[in-house]
């Protein structure tokens, strides 16, 4: 029984860490979007609505594809590698968003 409780506690702490990270990201990004990039509060709010909407479709689709993957590297590793690299690129876009917006003529 103790193992079940320990596992449950670990899962809950993992979820809490994800929520904490999400809240910290909102705390930093909303002022950046509104003040730094001069977006309206409405557009800045839409940025946060888009993510869960995409996740609603993308997570089951990626999970389905991963379950049927027959790569020699395993079912999960190719997806973890590709999506991890995609996350790094996305974070770089966020970090350089002010400069990118200026170069694209948006800011």
CORDASUL-V401809 format. One record per residue. RES is the residue in three letters. OMEGA is omega in radians with two decimals (* if undefined). Layout:
BEGIN
res/omega
RES/OMEGA
RES/OMEGA
END
This chain:
BEGIN
res/omega
UNK/-3.12
UNK/3.12
UNK/3.11
UNK/3.12
UNK/3.11
UNK/3.12
UNK/3.11
UNK/3.12
UNK/3.11
UNK/3.11
UNK/3.12
UNK/3.12
UNK/3.08
UNK/3.09
UNK/3.11
UNK/3.11
UNK/3.11
UNK/3.13
UNK/3.10
UNK/3.10
UNK/3.13
UNK/3.13
UNK/3.10
UNK/3.09
UNK/3.10
UNK/-3.13
UNK/-3.12
UNK/-2.97
UNK/-3.10
UNK/3.09
UNK/3.11
UNK/-3.13
UNK/-3.09
UNK/-3.07
UNK/-3.05
UNK/-3.11
UNK/3.11
UNK/3.05
UNK/3.07
UNK/3.12
UNK/3.12
UNK/3.13
UNK/3.11
UNK/3.08
UNK/3.12
UNK/3.09
UNK/-3.12
UNK/3.08
UNK/-3.10
UNK/-3.08
UNK/3.12
UNK/3.13
UNK/3.09
UNK/3.13
UNK/3.13
UNK/-3.14
UNK/-3.01
UNK/-3.08
UNK/3.08
UNK/-3.13
UNK/3.12
UNK/3.08
UNK/3.11
UNK/3.13
UNK/-3.14
UNK/3.13
UNK/-3.11
UNK/-3.12
UNK/3.13
UNK/-3.14
UNK/3.10
UNK/3.10
UNK/-3.14
UNK/-3.10
UNK/-3.01
UNK/-3.01
UNK/3.13
UNK/3.14
UNK/3.11
UNK/-3.14
UNK/-3.10
UNK/-3.11
UNK/3.04
UNK/3.08
UNK/3.09
UNK/3.09
UNK/3.10
UNK/3.11
UNK/3.13
UNK/3.10
UNK/3.06
UNK/3.08
UNK/3.10
UNK/-3.11
UNK/-3.10
UNK/-3.04
UNK/-3.13
UNK/3.13
UNK/3.13
UNK/3.11
UNK/3.11
UNK/-3.13
UNK/3.13
UNK/3.13
UNK/-3.12
UNK/-3.04
UNK/*
END
